Amino acid sequence: MKKALFCALAGIFGLSANLFFQNECSAFPKNQQELLGIAEKLVITGLDSSQLQPLVNPEFTTVSLASMSLDDNEPVFVVCTGSLKPLQQREVIILPQRLMVWHEVLNVIEPDKAFAVTYSPISGSLAVYNTKRDGMYLQLQADGRQYNANSVLMDINTNSRWSQMYGLCFLGTLAGLGLEMMPAYWTTWEKAQSFYINKPNAKVLLTPRTNKRYGTDPYGSYSDPESFYYNDKLVYPVLRIDTRMGLKDMVIGLELNKKFMAINIEYVRKKGIVNFFFDTYALAAVYDTRLGVVRIFDRTVWYGKDPLVLTKDGSKNFKDLQTQSTWDFDGICRKGNYLGSYMKEYTGIYAFWYSYAAHNPETETIPGKSEVPDSALEIGIFEDNPPGEDLLGPIEHSGMGVPWN
């Protein structure tokens, strides 16, 4: 996914010429005052950076060998590190949550790439950031403090401070710098193991050789419905509470054109597919049953045509109502008029609703008013253009051919 590195705010907010914001970071304050205000609202937790040492270029093992020490239902993070391909074919690393909860950050630094997997247990937020910038390889770690119940990060390069939720530096010599987000998915070991078993492109984090109690979680347990990860108790304060969802509902926070959308993962899982509009985008949140994750696709495939309306078509595919074409969970048309076309995928940050909403009070939501109603999910609405006859002409004119072919 190619993105511009930075966009200058100097002319907009009157900031100095060396202060920049990333075009498509997770979110960001709207002006200099809000940026500087983050540093004034940090909460001391009793932890510091010495107790939250990051993992740097750790060791990995195969999926088959890792299965000997991991339980089916425990959470894992699947991080895409390779070039754009179908998800099962991409290079990925799989990180058990019970290891990451003790470190919060994993840095990978290689000659051709650098990225940081960041995980804030209190806010339930998972985000992976590209940390190679202008010849500098940033190394991140948690500094122990919280903002809106979300971890504050620091880089050891300049000692600047970063918001894990925003992917944005708010204090120090890099203030205003935003980081590009990389794709990551939160699932269970059972799903990840089944999806990537015997795949040489997938590797699993080995248990580090430290004195950490990796068999326990200091905050609770995702296997205990009464623990912190599910109840309504808050450990650290947030600036505001939003009641549109449950406090600990897990959402995917999406940012496009500096606007925000929170997609309730459980809601999509139950429905299978949710068609919705977000700013100028026509999107669909699809529950990929193979990996057990929600994936977000752009429904506008053929330029100049109305966006597709997607619906379920068995356990391994979905279809569009206009042409009855068959699509797989990588957004690739496998049969029908759109054969060979590809839907662009968007990824965002995983987070508990209470912390995401506190950071982004203006966010829209799914479920919410932007959702296409179920009454529209009927073939009858296309009677003027019978199913299968929406497209005329060669598919290559769509401009959305599969990018890795």
N, C-alpha and C positions, 0 to 999 in steps of 0.2 A: 504494500500500500504506500504510494508515494505521497508525501505531504511536504508543504513548504515548512522550513525550519522555524521561522519566526515572523511575527508581524509587529511593526513598530507602533507603540502607543504615544510616542513623543509628541506628535502633532495633535493628538486627540485630547490627551489629558495634561499636556504641558509638562511632561516628565523629561528628565535629562535624556540625551540622545543615546545613552548606553543602556536604557531600560527597555526590555522587549518582552512580549508575551507570545507564547506558542499559538499558532493558528487553531490547532485542534487538540489542545490538552483537555483533560477531563472537564475543567471549568476554571474560572478565575475571577478574582475581584474586579469590579468595574472601574476602579480608579485608584490613584495612589493612596488616598486616605484609607480605603478598605484594605489595601495590601498591607500597609503599615499597621493597621488595626489588629491584624491577626496576632502579631507579636505581643500585643497588650492584653490578650485574652487567653494566654496559655495556662494550663492547669498542671501543677506539680503532682506527680503520682507516687513518689517514693522510689521510683526506678530511675536509673540513669544509663548513659550509653555504655558504661563498663559492664552492666548486667545484661545488655542486649547486643552482644557482639554479632555482627553479620557473618554469614557464610560467604566465603570468597573462593570461586573456582573449586567447589567441592567435588567429591567422588560420586560416581553414578554406577548403577548396575542394570542388568536386563530386567524386563518385565517378569519373565518366568522366575528368576531368582528372587526378586522382590516379593513375590507372592507367598514365600515361606514365612514372612514376618509381618505382613499386613492383613488386617481384617477386612472382610467384604464391605461393611457399611461405613468404614471410616472415610472422612473427607480427604480428597486429594485435589491438587491444582495442576491442570494440564496447560503448560506454557508452550506456545508455538514459537520456535526459534529459527525455523527454516523459511525458504521462499514460498510464495503463494502456490498452494496445491490443494487438492481435496484433503480434508482434515486427517483422514486415516493415513495419508501418505506424507504428511508434513513432518519435518524434524521437530520433536517435542521432548521436553523434560517433564517428568511427573513428580510433584513434590507433596509428600504427606503433610497434612495440616498439623499433625502432632509433633512434627519436627520443626516446622516453620513457626509455630506459636512461641517457641523459645528464642527465636532469633529475629523474626519479623522481616528481615531483609536477606536476600541471597543475591550476590553480585557475580556475574559472569563477565570476564574481561578477556577477550581474544583479539588477535591482530585485526580481524575484519569486522568485529562487532563487540558491543558492550551493552549489557542491560541489567536491570535490577528487578527482581521479583519482590514486591512489597506487600506485606500482609499486616493489617492492624486488627488484632483479635477483638478489642472492645467494640469497634465499629463494624466488625465482620467484613472489612473491606479488603479486596484483593485487586491489585493493579500491577501491571508490568510496564516498565518504562525503558525506552531506549536512552542509554546514558552516554553515548558517544556524541560529543558536541564540539565542533570546531577544533578537532585534534586533541581534545581533552577527554579522558576516560574517567567519568565521575564514579566514585564509590560511595554508596549511600549506607546509612545505618540509622536505627531509631535512637533518638536522644532521651527518651523516657517520658517526655511531656505529652500533653494531649491538647487538641483544639477541637471543640465540638465532639468530644469523645472519640477522636481520631488521632492516630499517631503522628507526632512531629518527627521528621527525618532530618538528618544532617549529612553533608558530604564531607569526607575527610580531606578532600582536595583544597577547599577554601574555608571550611567550617561554617558555611552558610546553612540556613534552616529552610526546610521544605515542608509543604503540606502533602501528606500522603494521598488525601482525597483529591486534591486539585492537581497534583503533579507539578506544583508551582513553587518556586523559591520566593519566600516572603521576607527574608532577613539575611543580610550579608552582601558580599561583593557580587553575587549572582542574582540578587533580588530582581524579580520580574521574569526570570528565565523559566519557560515552561518545557516540559518533557513530552515527547511523542509516546503515545500509548501503544503497546503491542498486544496481540490477541492472547487471551487466557480464558480457561473454562474451569468452573468449580463443579466437581462431580464426586462420585464414590469410587473406591478402589475396585469394587466389583465391576462397575461399568468401564472404568479405564483399562483394567486388566483384560476384559473380554474384547474391547475395541482394539487394543494394541498388542495382544499376545502374539509372539513370534514376529513382531515387526522390528527390524533392525533400526528404524528411524526413531524409536522411542526408548528412553532410558529413565531410570528411577533414582531419585536421590538416596544415597546410602546414609545410614545413621551415622552422624559425625562422631568422632572420638573426643567427646567432652564429658564433663561430669553432670550434664543436664539430665533431668528425670524425664526422658522422652516417652515413657509409657504413661505419663500423666499430663493433664492439661491444667494449668494454674487458674483458669477462668471458668471451667465447667466441663461439659462433655456434649458432643453432638449426638450421642446415643442416649442421653438422658433428657426427656422432654420437660423436666422440671428445673434444669440447670439455667445458668445465666444466658446461654445462647437462645433460649426460647421464652423465658419469663419476661415480665414487664419491669424488672428492676434495672436501674441505671447506676453504674459505678461512678461515672464522672458527668458533670452537668453539660447541657447543651444550651445554646442561646435561644432556641425555640422548639416547641413540640408541634408536630403536624399530625392530625388525627385521621387523615385520609386512608391510612393503612395501619396495621398493627406495628408497634414499635420495632419488633424484631423480625418483621417480614423481610425476606431477602429480595433485593431488587437488583436489576442491572441498570446503572445510571448511564444514560446516553447523552452526549453533547454534540450538537450540530448547529453551525451558524450561531454559536454563543447562546443557544437555547438548550433547555434540559428536559429530559424525559426519564421517569423512573418506571421500569417495567417489572411488575410483580411476577417473580419466577413461578411460584406455585399456581397462580392464576393461569398462566400460559400452559403449564404442564397439564392442568385439568382440561383446558379447552383444546389443546393440541396445536392450534393456529389462531393467532389474533391479528387481523388486518387493522391497520391504523394509519393516521396521518400525523406528521410531526413537522411543523413549520411548512416548508415547501416540499417535503419528502413524503412519498407514499411507501410505507414500510409494512413488514409482517414479522411478527415474532413467532418462530416455529420451534416446537419442542422436538429435538432430535432424540428419538428413542434409543438410538445405538449407544451414544455416550451419556445420555441422561442430562442434556444441557439445553438451554434456550439459545437459539441463534436468530439473528436479526438480519433480514434481507430487504433490499430495495425492490419494490414491486414494479417500478418503471423500467422495463426492459427494452421495448421498442420505442425509440425516440419518435415523438409525434403521436403516439398511441396513448390511450388512457391506461392508467396503472392496472395491473392484473389484480384480480381478487382470488385469493388462494384458499383452498380447503383441503381437508384430509383425504388421503387416498390409500388406505391400508397403513401398515406399521412401518414401511420403509420408504414411502414416497408421499408427495402431495401433488395436487393438480391445480391448474388455473381454470376458473369457470368459463372464461371467454372462449378458449380454444380446446379445453379438455386435454391439454398437453400434460405430460407426466414429468415431475421434477424430483430430484433427490435432495437429501439433507445438506448437500454442499451447494445448493442453489443452481444445479446444472439440469437443463432440460434433457431428458433421456428418450422421450418419445413424443411425437406430435409436431405441430407447426413451428414450435420454438426450438426444435432439435438443434443442439450445438450452442444454444445461448446460455448465458450465465447471469445470475443475480448477484450484484455486489453485496458483500456482507459487512456489517458494522459491528464493532465490539465496544464494550464500555467497562465501567468499574463495577465489581460486585460490592454490595454494602448492605448493612441493616438500614431499614427505612428511616429510623429515627435520626441517625447521623447524616445520611445523605440529604434528607430534607432540611436538616439544620444548616448544612452547608449551602444548599440550593433551594431556598424557600419558594422561588418562582417556578419550580419544576412542574411540568405536567405529569400525568400518571396514566398507566395502564394497569387496571381498568380505569376508564375515565371517558371524558367527552370526545376524545379524539378517535376512539375505537369505532370501526365500521360495524354497524349493528348486525345481529344475526339475520334480520329480515332481508338484508342485502345478499346473503350468501345462498342465493337460489339461482339456478340456471335461467329461470323465467325472466329475469331482468335483462337478459341479453337476447330477447326474442327477435329484435330487429336485426340482429347479427348472429345467426345460428352458431352454436358451439362448433369449433373447428374451422370456421370460415372468417375469423377475425383478421387473419394475416394474409396478405396477398403479396407475392414477390419473394425474392431470395432472402434468407435469414441473415446473410452477411451485412445487409443494410442496417441491421439493428445497432451495430457498433458495440454490442455487448457479447461478443464471442468469448468462449472459454479462454482465459488469459494464459494458461500454461500449456496450451497446445501449440 
